Amino acid sequence: MAELIEISGASYAPSGVPVLDDITFSSSARRIGIVGRNGSGKTSFARLLAGLIAADRGSVRVASADVARDRKAALGAVGILFQNPDHQIIFPTVQEEIAFGLLQMGQSKFDAAKGVAGILTRFGKTHWAGAAIYRLSQGQRQLVCLMSVLAMQPKVIVLDEPFAGLDIPTAAHLTRVLAGVDATLVQITHDPASLQGYDRVLWLEAGRVAQDGVAADVLAEFSQAMQQLGEDDDLSDLAR
Ligand SMILES: Nc1ncnc2c1ncn2[C@@H]1O[C@H](COP(=O)(O)OP(=O)(O)OP(=O)(O)O)[C@@H](O)[C@H]1O
């Protein structure tokens, strides 16, 4: 049987620069972490998994959908939350923003309005419906993004460090919301501690899979390697 996430020999090399190289990863685990150093390809992996960029070689499927080519199916299969909500939000009000994804999925205006009302009710935020997004705090804007993703009920949600810029209580609140979500989470992070209780971890290095396996094992090796690098001076080398 196919796994929920099926990535096979995927490479991504915009203008000839190899950013992701021959990535093969398949999993139906519920909680997946992606770790790696700056520039190792984590964000590109997230975008590839969400179908926002297409692999030059290989294939990327989520819930059987070819996410880069079948965008309508992809919206129901995988959602993504970025670090900066302002890179995601395009509409002036909360209800328009949440409705957008539902309309993109092919829902009627009536059904999309019902979906918006449903998700706002679930989060106790019906009074936000007509609110101007520019007046919300960054944490509130991130919650709008999260509600927009959840309204589409994707099977997989990719988190590209969405709480990195938030204060501790706001991050804790949103982390709690996510912990209760009935979807597979793929979380990109620099912080192994935020992957506590996760099932599987993929460690990327220079666009390739460095390790992939049981979360506790991979995280232990990753943490040790990062600590070792921190003790060395590896900032000296300039890229060729
Ligand atoms: N469209 C592109 N064209 C050229 N180079 C790119 C492109 N996209 C990404 N890169 C390069 O690929 C490498 C990996 O980038 P990516 O943002 O995926 O890494 P990352 O692991 O998320 O990094 P960070 O932890 O710093 O956010 C970087 O060197 C980046 O500059």
The ligand as an SDF file (V2000), in Angstrom:
LIG
                    3D

 31 33  0  0  0  0  0  0  0  0999 V2000
   15.5200   29.3640   -6.2330 N   0  0  0  0  0  0  0  0  0  0  0  0
   16.7810   29.2210   -5.8180 C   0  0  0  0  0  0  0  0  0  0  0  0
   17.8110   29.5740   -6.6160 N   0  0  0  0  0  0  0  0  0  0  0  0
   19.0890   29.4110   -6.1990 C   0  0  0  0  0  0  0  0  0  0  0  0
   19.4410   28.9480   -4.9900 N   0  0  0  0  0  0  0  0  0  0  0  0
   18.4580   28.5790   -4.1600 C   0  0  0  0  0  0  0  0  0  0  0  0
   17.0770   28.6900   -4.5220 C   0  0  0  0  0  0  0  0  0  0  0  0
   16.3200   28.2470   -3.4720 N   0  0  0  0  0  0  0  0  0  0  0  0
   17.1930   27.8840   -2.5140 C   0  0  0  0  0  0  0  0  0  0  0  0
   18.4700   28.0830   -2.9120 N   0  0  0  0  0  0  0  0  0  0  0  0
   19.6980   27.8040   -2.1310 C   0  0  0  0  0  0  0  0  0  0  0  0
   19.6110   26.4630   -1.6870 O   0  0  0  0  0  0  0  0  0  0  0  0
   20.1280   26.3390   -0.3750 C   0  0  0  0  0  0  0  0  0  0  0  0
   19.0820   25.7370    0.5320 C   0  0  0  0  0  0  0  0  0  0  0  0
   18.0760   26.7140    0.8220 O   0  0  0  0  0  0  0  0  0  0  0  0
   16.8900   26.4480    1.8250 P   0  0  0  0  0  0  0  0  0  0  0  0
   16.2400   27.7670    2.1160 O   0  0  0  0  0  0  0  0  0  0  0  0
   16.0350   25.3650    1.3130 O   0  0  0  0  0  0  0  0  0  0  0  0
   17.6860   25.9410    3.1150 O   0  0  0  0  0  0  0  0  0  0  0  0
   17.2490   25.8720    4.6440 P   0  0  0  0  0  0  0  0  0  0  0  0
   17.8090   24.6040    5.1680 O   0  0  0  0  0  0  0  0  0  0  0  0
   15.7800   26.0850    4.7940 O   0  0  0  0  0  0  0  0  0  0  0  0
   18.0290   27.0930    5.2740 O   0  0  0  0  0  0  0  0  0  0  0  0
   17.7160   27.9450    6.6110 P   0  0  0  0  0  0  0  0  0  0  0  0
   17.8210   26.9950    7.7630 O   0  0  0  0  0  0  0  0  0  0  0  0
   18.8240   28.9600    6.6110 O   0  0  0  0  0  0  0  0  0  0  0  0
   16.3620   28.5610    6.4550 O   0  0  0  0  0  0  0  0  0  0  0  0
   20.5910   27.7230    0.0480 C   0  0  0  0  0  0  0  0  0  0  0  0
   21.9600   27.8280   -0.2090 O   0  0  0  0  0  0  0  0  0  0  0  0
   19.8020   28.6380   -0.8590 C   0  0  0  0  0  0  0  0  0  0  0  0
   20.4700   29.8300   -1.1010 O   0  0  0  0  0  0  0  0  0  0  0  0
  1  2  1  0
  2  3  1  0
  2  7  2  0
  3  4  2  0
  4  5  1  0
  5  6  2  0
  6  7  1  0
  6 10  1  0
  7  8  1  0
  8  9  2  0
  9 10  1  0
 10 11  1  0
 11 12  1  0
 11 30  1  0
 12 13  1  0
 13 14  1  0
 13 28  1  0
 14 15  1  0
 15 16  1  0
 16 17  2  0
 16 18  1  0
 16 19  1  0
 19 20  1  0
 20 21  2  0
 20 22  1  0
 20 23  1  0
 23 24  1  0
 24 25  2  0
 24 26  1  0
 24 27  1  0
 28 29  1  0
 28 30  1  0
 30 31  1  0
M  END
$$$$
